[in-house]
């Protein structure tokens, strides 16, 4: 094995070990716990947050918890920006893990759900990645791994991921910043936005698909 490959593998193992150690110490980790941990790093806090987000799919840590923590730590707008950057990098990590290592990493998911999503993604990658990213209740990593295994075009995958995650990132960071403010009206509004996103993406998926296909034919 080439020397640079060994170095990268050692670095990856150390990074995963450090992240796993952090999570082990916070078994019942909450967005507030993550916020407290991140802000200890001062001006490096955004970088630490993005780094945690990037390695997150390798340990299957919930996306929503980190997203809400972003709103708590940085406020809504900076939190959205850092979340989108971190989530995009994490989506790439999961995608390439699936491309290179395949099914051996996918036993963590319910097989029926995974196989159904993979079939849809193979049929129309860009559209289904976009729709599934828009639905907050769909497992973020499941979509990423299925996309990699289905060999969805990486540029289409990235574009659909970024566009599809922005509303959810906004809602989660809005929720986090609302919790930080202690305003129950804003907290209720944030939950309402997440519910609306789920309903819109579910109810209007066919019209959205037709519009995308119409645009692609032009």
Phi, psi and omega per residue, in radians:
X1 nan 2.403 -3.112
X2 -1.115 2.603 -3.069
X3 -1.036 -0.719 -3.091
X4 -1.170 -0.545 3.102
X5 -1.181 -0.710 3.111
X6 -1.096 -0.739 3.140
X7 -1.086 -0.746 3.120
X8 -1.136 -0.688 3.128
X9 -1.132 -0.741 3.113
X10 -1.094 -0.769 3.132
X11 -1.077 -0.714 -3.141
X12 -1.146 -0.751 3.132
X13 -1.073 -0.777 3.131
X14 -1.105 -0.706 3.136
X15 -1.130 -0.778 3.129
X16 -1.148 -0.677 3.129
X17 -1.104 -0.761 3.125
X18 -1.101 -0.747 3.137
X19 -1.172 -0.751 3.132
X20 -1.101 -0.663 3.100
X21 -1.092 -0.756 3.101
X22 -1.035 -0.806 -3.102
X23 -1.218 -0.595 3.121
X24 -1.102 -0.624 -3.141
X25 -1.282 -0.269 -3.097
X26 -2.192 1.071 -3.052
X27 -0.990 -0.762 3.118
X28 -1.762 0.831 -3.030
X29 -1.101 2.424 3.112
X30 -2.114 2.882 3.071
X31 -0.960 -0.647 3.116
X32 -1.131 -0.681 3.098
X33 -1.086 -0.765 3.139
X34 -1.141 -0.732 3.097
X35 -0.997 -0.819 -3.134
X36 -1.081 -0.671 3.130
X37 -1.176 -0.789 -3.047
X38 -1.155 -0.801 -3.015
X39 -1.197 -0.221 3.056
X40 -1.081 -0.406 -3.053
X41 -1.517 0.051 3.072
X42 1.051 -2.207 -3.084
X43 -1.181 -0.269 3.084
X44 -1.494 -0.075 -3.071
X45 -0.939 -0.805 3.120
X46 -1.040 -0.695 3.132
X47 -1.144 -0.736 3.110
X48 -1.103 -0.724 3.123
X49 -1.066 -0.828 -3.141
X50 -1.119 -0.681 3.118
X51 -1.111 -0.779 3.084
X52 -1.049 -0.717 3.127
X53 -1.119 -0.691 -3.070
X54 -1.129 -0.743 -3.101
X55 -1.534 -0.129 -3.071
X56 -0.922 -0.743 -3.092
X57 -1.145 -0.366 -3.142
X58 -1.275 -0.336 3.098
X59 -2.076 0.136 3.044
X60 0.983 0.717 3.084
X61 -1.426 2.415 -3.036
X62 -1.044 2.274 3.111
X63 -1.087 -0.730 -3.040
X64 -1.076 -0.638 -3.123
X65 -1.112 -0.777 3.121
X66 -1.195 -0.638 -3.140
X67 -1.111 -0.808 3.110
X68 -1.103 -0.665 3.103
X69 -1.074 -0.581 3.097
X70 -1.087 -0.741 3.092
X71 -1.149 -0.661 3.109
X72 -1.142 -0.712 -3.024
X73 -1.428 -0.668 -2.962
X74 -2.063 -0.144 -3.010
X75 1.559 2.987 -2.954
X76 -1.149 -1.018 -3.022
X77 -1.136 -0.903 3.069
X78 -1.061 -0.648 3.125
X79 -1.070 -0.734 3.108
X80 -1.083 -0.797 -3.127
X81 -1.054 -0.854 -3.128
X82 -1.170 -0.623 3.122
X83 -1.147 -0.787 -3.137
X84 -1.094 -0.733 3.110
X85 -1.104 -0.877 -3.115
X86 -1.128 -0.738 -3.123
X87 -1.182 -0.629 3.093
X88 -1.119 -0.781 3.098
X89 -1.116 -0.700 3.133
X90 -1.172 -0.613 3.097
X91 -1.136 -0.662 3.085
X92 -1.171 -0.714 3.115
X93 -1.037 -0.880 -3.126
X94 -1.110 -0.701 3.140
X95 -1.025 -0.871 -3.076
X96 -1.313 -0.475 3.004
X97 -1.069 -0.770 3.129
X98 -1.183 -0.685 3.135
X99 -1.065 -0.770 -3.020
X100 -1.586 -0.467 -3.043
X101 -2.045 -0.249 2.987
X102 1.131 -2.519 -2.931
X103 -1.126 -0.372 -3.024
X104 -1.093 -0.401 -3.129
X105 -1.637 -0.038 -2.992
X106 -1.761 0.058 -3.131
X107 -1.241 -0.167 3.126
X108 -1.229 -0.360 -3.057
X109 -1.751 2.731 3.020
X110 -1.090 2.189 -3.013
X111 -1.086 -0.687 -3.107
X112 -1.106 -0.824 3.124
X113 -1.089 -0.776 -3.106
X114 -1.102 -0.819 -3.099
X115 -1.106 -0.664 3.121
X116 -1.122 -0.779 -3.138
X117 -1.177 -0.686 -3.140
X118 -1.104 -0.711 3.119
X119 -1.051 -0.770 3.127
X120 -1.092 -0.750 -3.114
X121 -1.151 -0.657 3.118
X122 -1.149 -0.574 -3.137
X123 -1.218 -0.767 -3.062
X124 -2.687 1.396 -2.970
X125 -0.924 -1.000 -3.050
X126 -1.021 -0.842 -3.070
X127 -1.080 -0.844 -3.056
X128 -1.266 -0.566 3.031
X129 -1.101 -0.769 3.131
X130 -1.050 -0.869 -3.100
X131 -1.125 -0.778 -3.107
X132 -1.184 -0.540 3.058
X133 -1.213 -0.513 -3.123
X134 -1.294 -0.362 -3.090
X135 -1.625 1.906 -3.055
X136 -1.040 -0.477 -3.049
X137 -1.400 -0.222 -3.132
X138 -1.424 2.331 -3.110
X139 -1.046 2.111 -3.071
X140 -1.058 -0.771 -3.071
X141 -1.277 -0.571 3.094
X142 -1.020 -0.781 3.121
X143 -1.126 -0.721 -3.121
X144 -1.117 -0.839 -3.131
X145 -1.152 -0.720 3.127
X146 -1.108 -0.660 3.126
X147 -1.132 -0.728 3.110
X148 -1.149 -0.734 -3.136
X149 -1.180 -0.585 3.124
X150 -1.423 -0.053 3.127
X151 1.016 0.728 3.034
X152 -1.068 2.445 3.092
X153 -0.901 2.221 -2.980
X154 -1.130 -0.610 3.128
X155 -1.214 -0.733 3.085
X156 -1.116 -0.698 3.117
X157 -1.083 -0.801 -3.141
X158 -1.120 -0.771 -3.123
X159 -1.098 -0.811 3.129
X160 -1.112 -0.646 3.139
X161 -1.140 -0.859 -3.105
X162 -1.107 -0.845 -3.130
X163 -1.106 -0.759 -3.071
X164 -1.249 -0.483 -3.070
X165 -1.509 -0.339 -3.045
X166 -1.000 -0.836 3.120
X167 -1.044 -0.736 3.129
X168 -1.172 -0.670 3.092
X169 -1.105 -0.718 3.088
X170 -1.065 -0.820 -3.095
X171 -1.115 -0.786 -3.118
X172 -1.164 -0.724 3.127
X173 -1.257 -0.570 3.042
X174 -1.110 -0.713 3.087
X175 -1.089 -0.790 -3.139
X176 -1.083 -0.801 3.138
X177 -1.188 -0.539 3.095
X178 -1.198 -0.720 3.088
X179 -1.079 -0.709 3.130
X180 -1.091 -0.593 -3.134
X181 -1.373 -0.382 -3.118
X182 1.335 0.210 -3.124
X183 -1.546 1.895 -3.084
X184 -1.174 -0.454 3.075
X185 -1.134 -0.777 3.115
X186 -1.169 -0.653 3.116
X187 -1.098 -0.788 3.108
X188 -1.096 -0.683 3.120
X189 -1.109 -0.701 3.127
X190 -1.095 -0.766 3.084
X191 -1.107 -0.662 3.105
X192 -1.087 -0.710 3.121
X193 -1.093 -0.735 3.128
X194 -1.117 -0.679 3.108
X195 -1.134 -0.761 3.132
X196 -1.087 -0.739 3.117
X197 -1.016 -0.771 3.138
X198 -1.102 -0.793 -3.117
X199 -1.144 -0.769 -3.113
X200 -1.100 -0.825 -3.113
X201 -1.135 -0.572 -3.126
X202 -1.374 -0.843 -3.052
X203 -1.252 -0.653 -3.020
X204 -1.811 0.358 -3.088
X205 -1.130 -0.667 -3.138
X206 -1.212 -0.823 3.050
X207 -1.012 -0.685 3.111
X208 -1.108 -0.728 3.132
X209 -1.089 -0.745 3.134
X210 -1.097 -0.712 3.137
X211 -1.140 -0.701 3.119
X212 -1.125 -0.763 3.139
X213 -1.145 -0.662 3.115
X214 -1.108 -0.709 3.132
X215 -1.175 -0.689 -3.106
X216 -1.173 -0.458 -3.116
X217 -1.424 -0.260 -3.108
X218 -1.227 nan nan
